[in-house]
Amino acid sequence: MLENIEGAVAPFEFEFISGGRSNLTFKVTAADGRAMVLRRPPISHVLATAHDMGREHKIISALAGTPVPVPRAVGFCQDEAVNDRPFYVMDFVDGHILRSAQQAEAALTVEQREAAGRSLIDVLAAIHSVDPDAVGLGDLGRRDGYIERQLKRWYGQFRQSQEQEKESGIFRPAEVVDEVHDLLAKQVPTQTETTIAHGDYRLDNTMIGRDGSVQAVLDWELCTLGHPLADLGTMSVYWTDRSSGGPAMAATAAEGFPTKAELVEMYRAASGRDVSDLPYYVAFAHWRLACIVEGVYARYGSGAMGGDRSGVEAMAQSTIHRAEMARAALTQL
């Protein structure tokens, strides 16, 4: 770090922040008090095409200077001899990552929670307003066939997970995932535009400041070029209205946060986009999450991840539940 990060002062203290099935994140504090963040892939169970640190570093570097708030990238290392895997370092951004209503209520006032919802939408519209070619991200992905490629990718992973379950003796049918895949494939909306798509845009993938504004968008692992409504659909799937009867402990269930309907209207106004196809993208987001959960069930149920295997039955049911929610969302088209 001394050789590659200008002004870095040793020794460094490392504090584990988060990780598990996703990338590992560490806070790095230099001897002079400077705080940075180191991101690297998980220790094991890494897919060949997943956890591309160079890609993440490229994205946040390219977005610096745009209206999209991102941490400042300060260094990338692809020499696996240094840390077993490629990794990158970025500046630490002070703020709150809100995952529960209790955290939201402790960190922000009711008015600041409302501001956080508005800021989340303003930043999403900003992401979708960036010209990929102008910032050097024109080669991030293909310009057409976004949903078709996504369906192929995630359905392939779902089928792989089911094969793993059969080998491990934990297979249970989940035909509704196949059914919804076919429904989604038959109803793909015409892709009228292509923008930068974050891929996993939600409240807890942002750093919220003390005033309720988004200070940084994090976790660009699934970012590509795609349809902007896919991000709005993903955010909607993870958003729990206070009066919806959903998980009361979800951060967005705290008083002050806008409702899903209000967020959609904010986005329509901020972006000027037609959002009439949004139910399709909500359905796709539910279905994709079903495929992701199936992979978790396959790994934990088979014992590949070790440790406590309690709750794997709930994961199996969650796959089916999410696919059923996707099917229900399609009826709103």
C-alpha positions in Angstrom: 0.0 0.0 0.0 2.9 2.3 0.7 4.1 1.9 -2.9 0.8 2.2 -4.6 -1.3 4.7 -2.6 0.0 8.2 -2.5 0.4 9.6 1.0 -0.4 6.2 2.8 1.3 6.0 6.2 2.1 2.6 7.8 1.4 0.7 9.9 -2.2 -0.1 9.0 -5.0 -1.5 11.1 -7.6 -3.8 9.5 -11.1 -4.2 10.7 -13.5 -6.7 9.1 -16.7 -4.9 8.1 -18.8 -7.4 6.2 -18.7 -10.5 4.0 -19.9 -14.0 3.6 -21.5 -15.1 0.3 -20.5 -11.7 -1.2 -17.2 -9.8 -1.3 -15.2 -9.3 1.9 -14.9 -5.7 3.1 -12.3 -4.4 5.5 -11.8 -0.9 7.0 -8.2 0.1 6.8 -6.9 2.8 9.1 -3.4 4.2 8.4 -1.1 5.5 11.1 -2.1 9.1 10.4 -5.8 8.2 10.9 -6.7 8.1 7.2 -9.5 5.6 6.7 -9.9 3.5 3.6 -11.8 0.4 2.6 -10.3 -2.8 1.0 -12.6 -5.0 -1.1 -11.7 -8.6 -2.1 -13.6 -11.8 -3.2 -14.7 -14.4 -0.7 -12.2 -16.9 0.6 -13.8 -19.8 -1.2 -16.7 -20.8 -3.5 -15.9 -18.2 -6.1 -17.5 -18.5 -9.5 -15.1 -17.9 -12.4 -17.1 -14.9 -13.6 -18.1 -13.5 -10.2 -16.4 -11.0 -7.8 -14.4 -9.2 -10.5 -12.5 -6.6 -8.5 -11.0 -4.9 -11.5 -14.4 -4.4 -12.9 -15.7 -2.8 -9.7 -12.7 -0.6 -9.5 -13.1 0.5 -13.1 -16.8 1.4 -12.5 -16.3 3.6 -9.4 -13.3 5.2 -11.0 -15.3 6.1 -14.1 -18.2 7.5 -12.1 -16.0 9.9 -10.1 -16.9 13.4 -11.1 -20.4 12.5 -12.3 -23.6 13.3 -10.3 -23.4 9.7 -8.9 -21.8 9.7 -5.4 -19.2 6.9 -5.1 -16.2 6.4 -2.9 -12.9 7.6 -4.4 -10.9 4.7 -5.8 -7.3 4.8 -4.7 -5.7 1.6 -5.9 -6.2 -1.8 -7.5 -4.0 -4.9 -7.3 -4.4 -7.9 -9.5 -1.3 -9.7 -8.2 -2.8 -12.7 -6.3 0.6 -13.2 -4.5 -0.2 -10.1 -2.4 -3.6 -11.1 -1.0 -4.6 -14.4 -2.6 -7.1 -12.7 -4.8 -7.2 -9.4 -6.7 -8.4 -6.5 -4.5 -9.0 -2.8 -4.6 -8.9 0.1 -2.1 -11.2 3.1 -1.9 -11.6 6.0 0.5 -13.8 5.3 3.5 -17.2 7.2 3.4 -18.7 8.1 6.7 -22.4 7.4 7.2 -25.0 4.8 7.9 -25.9 1.5 6.2 -29.5 1.0 7.2 -30.7 -2.6 7.3 -33.3 -2.5 10.1 -36.0 -0.2 11.3 -34.2 0.1 14.6 -31.0 1.3 12.9 -33.0 3.8 10.7 -34.8 5.2 13.8 -31.6 5.5 15.7 -29.7 7.2 12.9 -32.3 9.5 11.3 -35.2 11.6 12.2 -38.6 11.1 10.5 -37.8 14.1 8.2 -34.3 12.7 7.4 -35.9 9.3 6.5 -38.1 11.0 4.0 -35.1 12.8 2.6 -33.3 9.5 2.3 -36.0 8.1 0.2 -36.0 11.1 -2.1 -32.2 11.1 -2.3 -32.2 7.4 -3.2 -34.4 8.1 -6.2 -32.5 11.2 -7.3 -29.3 9.2 -7.3 -30.9 6.3 -9.2 -32.1 8.8 -11.8 -28.5 10.2 -11.9 -27.0 6.8 -12.5 -29.4 6.3 -15.4 -28.5 9.7 -16.8 -24.8 9.0 -17.2 -23.6 8.5 -20.7 -21.6 5.2 -20.6 -19.4 6.2 -23.5 -18.5 9.6 -22.0 -17.1 8.0 -18.8 -15.4 5.1 -20.4 -18.0 2.4 -19.6 -19.3 1.8 -23.1 -17.7 -1.7 -23.1 -19.4 -2.7 -19.8 -21.9 -4.9 -21.6 -23.9 -5.4 -24.7 -26.4 -2.7 -25.6 -29.3 -5.0 -26.5 -31.0 -8.1 -25.2 -30.5 -7.2 -21.5 -33.4 -9.2 -20.1 -32.9 -12.1 -22.4 -29.3 -12.4 -21.3 -30.3 -12.0 -17.6 -32.9 -14.8 -18.0 -30.4 -17.1 -19.5 -27.8 -16.4 -16.9 -29.9 -16.8 -13.8 -32.0 -19.7 -15.2 -28.7 -21.5 -15.9 -27.6 -20.9 -12.3 -31.0 -22.2 -11.0 -30.7 -25.4 -13.0 -27.1 -25.9 -11.8 -28.3 -25.5 -8.2 -31.0 -28.1 -8.7 -28.4 -30.6 -10.1 -26.2 -29.9 -7.1 -29.2 -30.7 -4.9 -29.9 -34.0 -6.6 -26.3 -35.0 -6.1 -26.5 -34.1 -2.4 -29.9 -35.7 -1.8 -31.7 -32.5 -0.9 -33.6 -31.9 -4.1 -37.2 -30.8 -4.0 -39.2 -29.6 -7.0 -39.6 -25.9 -7.7 -41.6 -26.0 -11.0 -42.9 -22.5 -10.4 -39.5 -21.1 -11.1 -39.5 -22.8 -14.5 -43.1 -21.6 -15.2 -42.2 -18.0 -14.4 -39.1 -18.2 -16.5 -41.2 -19.1 -19.5 -43.7 -16.4 -18.8 -41.0 -13.8 -18.5 -39.3 -15.0 -21.7 -42.6 -14.6 -23.6 -43.4 -11.1 -22.3 -40.0 -9.3 -22.5 -40.8 -5.6 -23.1 -39.1 -3.9 -26.0 -35.7 -2.5 -24.9 -36.1 1.2 -25.9 -33.0 2.4 -24.2 -29.8 1.3 -22.6 -28.2 2.9 -19.5 -25.8 2.0 -16.8 -27.7 -0.5 -14.5 -26.4 -0.9 -11.0 -27.9 -4.4 -10.7 -28.6 -4.5 -7.0 -29.9 -1.0 -6.1 -31.4 -0.8 -2.7 -31.2 1.2 0.5 -28.7 -1.0 2.2 -26.3 -0.8 -0.7 -25.9 2.9 -0.1 -24.2 5.0 2.6 -26.7 7.5 4.1 -25.3 10.7 5.6 -26.4 12.4 8.8 -28.8 14.6 6.8 -30.5 11.7 5.1 -28.8 12.1 1.7 -27.0 9.3 -0.2 -23.3 9.8 0.4 -22.1 6.9 -1.7 -23.6 4.0 -3.8 -21.8 0.7 -2.9 -21.6 -2.9 -4.2 -21.3 -2.4 -8.0 -20.7 -6.2 -8.5 -23.7 -6.8 -10.7 -23.4 -3.5 -12.7 -23.7 -3.7 -16.5 -25.4 -1.9 -19.3 -29.1 -2.6 -19.2 -32.6 -1.3 -18.9 -33.1 1.4 -16.2 -36.4 0.0 -14.9 -34.6 -3.2 -13.8 -33.0 -1.1 -11.1 -36.3 0.4 -10.0 -37.8 -3.1 -10.0 -35.1 -4.4 -7.8 -35.4 -1.5 -5.4 -39.2 -2.1 -5.2 -38.7 -5.7 -4.3 -36.5 -4.9 -1.4 -38.7 -2.0 -0.2 -41.2 -2.7 2.6 -43.9 -0.1 3.1 -44.8 0.7 6.7 -48.4 -0.4 6.3 -47.9 -3.3 3.9 -47.9 -6.1 6.4 -44.4 -7.0 5.4 -41.4 -7.4 7.7 -41.9 -4.7 10.4 -38.2 -4.8 11.1 -37.2 -3.7 7.6 -35.4 -0.3 7.6 -37.9 1.1 5.1 -40.8 0.2 7.4 -39.7 3.0 9.8 -41.9 6.0 9.9 -41.0 8.7 7.4 -39.8 6.6 4.5 -41.9 7.1 1.3 -44.1 4.3 0.1 -43.2 2.2 -3.0 -45.9 4.1 -5.0 -44.4 7.4 -4.0 -40.9 6.3 -4.9 -42.1 5.2 -8.4 -43.8 8.6 -8.9 -40.6 10.4 -7.8 -38.6 8.4 -10.3 -41.0 9.0 -13.1 -40.8 12.8 -12.3 -37.0 12.8 -11.9 -36.2 10.7 -15.0 -39.1 11.6 -17.3 -39.4 7.9 -18.1 -42.6 5.9 -18.8 -42.9 3.4 -15.9 -45.9 1.5 -17.2 -43.7 -1.7 -17.8 -42.5 -1.6 -14.2 -44.6 -4.7 -13.1 -42.5 -6.8 -15.5 -39.3 -5.7 -14.0 -40.6 -6.2 -10.5 -41.6 -9.7 -11.5 -38.1 -10.3 -13.0 -36.5 -9.0 -9.8 -38.5 -11.4 -7.6 -37.7 -14.3 -10.0 -34.0 -13.5 -10.0 -34.0 -13.4 -6.3 -35.7 -16.8 -6.3 -32.8 -18.2 -8.4 -30.2 -16.6 -6.1 -31.9 -18.1 -3.0 -32.0 -21.5 -4.6 -28.2 -21.3 -5.0 -27.9 -20.5 -1.3 -30.1 -23.4 -0.4 -28.0 -25.8 -2.6 -24.8 -24.7 -1.0 -25.9 -24.7 2.6 -28.2 -27.6 2.3 -25.5 -29.8 0.9 -23.1 -28.7 3.6 -20.7 -27.0 1.2 -20.6 -23.9 3.3 -20.1 -25.8 6.6 -21.4 -24.5 9.9 -25.0 -24.4 11.0 -27.5 -25.8 8.5 -30.6 -24.8 10.4 -33.0 -22.7 8.3 -32.2 -24.5 5.0 -35.9 -25.6 4.7 -36.9 -22.0 5.0 -34.5 -21.1 2.1 -36.1 -23.9 0.0 -39.6 -22.4 0.6 -38.3 -18.9 0.0 -37.4 -19.8 -3.6 -40.9 -20.9 -4.3 -42.4 -17.9 -2.5 -40.4 -15.4 -4.5 -41.3 -17.1 -7.8 -45.0 -17.0 -6.8 -44.6 -13.3 -6.1 -43.0 -12.9 -9.6 -46.0 -14.7 -11.1 -48.4 -12.4 -9.2 -46.5 -9.3 -10.4 -46.9 -10.3 -14.0 -50.7 -10.3 -13.6 -50.5 -6.5 -13.1 -49.3 -5.9 -16.7 
